[in-house]
Amino acid sequence: MAAWQLFFLLPLFLFSILSTNNLVRCDDEDDALLQGINTYRASLNLTALTKNDNAECLADEVADQFKNQPCTNTTGANTVPGTETQLPNYPTLLAKCNLNVSNTRDGNVMPACVPNLVPTLVLSNFTQSLYSGSLNDTKYTGIGIGSEGNWIVVVLTTNTSEGSFVTYNAASFMSMTGVLLYQLVFLLVSSFLLL
C-alpha cells in the first residue's frame, strides 16, 4: 500500500471511530415508561418525546442520589419539580454528565418513588399527578429516564439552547469533527489532483 493511501485511510478510520454512537443502555422499565409516556402524549395529539442521552445521564445520576431514600407519602410524584433544591450537589451531578445550568435551565427533572417499579404504577405516577402538566407541555421535545432501586427519574428537555442538554464538550467535538472532515476532503481532492 502506498504511503499516500495510508495517509488518506488513517484520518478516515479515525473519523469513523470518533463519529460512532455510544452503545445505549436499555432498561425494560425505562423503555416501558418511554413508550407509555409517548402513548399518553399521542392520545393528546402531542409529538412523541425523543431519547436524549445527556438527559438520561442526569436522570441516572439523580436516581442514584435518591436510591437510599424510602418511599413515603412525601416522595415520588408529590415531589416538587425543581429537584435542584432537593439535591444540594445538583451542580456536581450536572458536571458528571458534562452539562451546565445554562443549557439545562428550561428542562424539568421529575423523580418518583414506586415500590418495585411496577410499570403501570410508574406510568400513572407521571401521567396522573403534578407531573402530567409537564408531560402535556408542547415545549418539551426530549426525554431521559434513569432508575435505581425504587426510584425512577424522568428528565424532560426542550429544543432551545436553555433546555437542550447539549454537553459543553459537544460544541468542541463538532468543531473538531468539522476540521477532520475538511482535512479529509482536502486530502482526497489533493490525491486526485496529483494523479
N, C-alpha and C positions, 0 to 999 in steps of 0.2 A: 504494500500500500504506500502510495506516495505521501511525502510529508505534508503536502498541502491538503490532501484528503483527510489525513488525521487531524490537521489543524482545523478543518471545516467540521468534522464529525464530533470532535470533543466539545465545542460550545453547544452543538445541537443536543448532545447527550446530557450535558449539564442543564440545559434549558428544560429538557423533558423531565428531569428529576425534580427541578425546582417547581415546575408547574403542575405536578401531580397533586391530587387532593389527598388529604389525610384520611385514613380509614375512619368512618363514623361508627361510634359505639351505638348499638341498637339494643334498647331495653324494651321488653314487652310492655311494661306498664307505661313507659314514656310514649311508645308508639301508639298504644291503645288510646292514651289520653289525647295525643295529637289528632288522631283520626276522629275521636269523639268531639273534640272542640271544633274541628273543621266541619263535621256534620252539623253540629249546632249552628255554626255561622252560616252554613249553606241554607239551613231552614229559615234564616233571617235575611236571605238574599245578600249575604256579605261574602267577600272574597275569602278564599282559604288562606290561612297563615302558612308561610314557608319556614322551613327549619333555618335557624341562624346558629351556626356553630359557636360563635362568640357568646351569644346569649345562653346557649346550652352550657358552656363552660362556667358562666356566672351562676346559672341555676344549680349546677353540680356543687359549686363552692358554697353557696348559701345552704343547700340541703345538708351538706356536710357539717355546717355550723349548727344547724338545728337538730341533728340526728339524736343527740342525747337528751333533748327536751321531751318530756312526756306529753302525750295528747291530753289536753284538758278542754274545758269549755271556753277558755280564753285564748286557745291557739287554733290554728287551722284557718278556715275561711273567715273567721271573725278578726283575724289579724289585719290591722290597718295597713293598706298599701303604703309604701314608703318604708320598706324593710331597712333602709339605711339607718333609720332611727332606732331600730331594734338591734342592729349589729354595729357596735362601735368600731369594728375593724373592717367596715364596708370598703374603704379605700384600698385596704390590703387585698381584699377579695377581687376588686376590680383589677388591681395590678397583677394578680396571679393569672388573669386572663388577658393581659396586655390591653386593658381598657382604661378609660379615664372618665371622670364625671362629665366632661364636656360633650362626649358622644353617647352618653347613656342617660342623660337627664330626662329625656322625654319617654324613656322606657318605663316599664312597670314590672316590679318584682312581687310575685304573689305566692307566698308559701301556704301550704295546707298540710294538716296532720290527719291521716286516716289510718286507723289500725289495719295492718296487713295490706295496705294499699289496694283494697278491693276496688276493681275498676269502675263499677257503677257508682260507688260512693265517691270515688275520687272525682269522676266527671261531674256529679251533682254538686260537689264542694266548690267547683268553679262555675258551673252554669246556673246554679240556683242559690247564689249568695251575693255578697257585695262585689265579688269579682266579675259577675256577669256584665256589669256596666262596662268594664274594660274590654271584655270579650265582644261586646256589641259595638264597640267604638271602631269606626272605619279608619281611624288614623293608624291603628296597629296593623302591620303587614307581615311581621316575622315573629317567630317563637323559638324559645329554647326551653327544654324541660330537663330537670335533673331530680333524682330521688335518692334517698338514703334512709334506711330504716323505715319508719312510718311516715316520713316526710317526703312530700313531693313539691317541687317549686317550679312555677311557670314564670318565665321572663318574656314579656312582650316588647317588640321593637317596632320602630317606625321607619319610614324611608327618608326621614330628614336627617341632616347631619347631627342634630342633637339627640337622636334616638336610633341611629343606625347600628350601634355597637360594632363599628369598624375598629379593628385594633390599630393602635398607633404605629405598629410595625407594618401594617398593610400598605400604607402610602409609600414607605421606603421600599417595600418589596415590589410594588407595582412599578416604581421608577427604575428599580434595578432590572426588572423583567423587560421593561421597555428598552433599556440600554442594551441588554443582551440580544434582544430581537433585532435592534438596529444594527448591532455588530454582525449578527448572523446574516442579515440581508446584505450588508456591505461586503462580507467575505464571499458570499455566493455570487454577487454581481462582479466582484473583482476576479474571482476564479474564472468566470466565463469570459471576461474581457482579456484575460491573459492567454486563453486558448486561442 
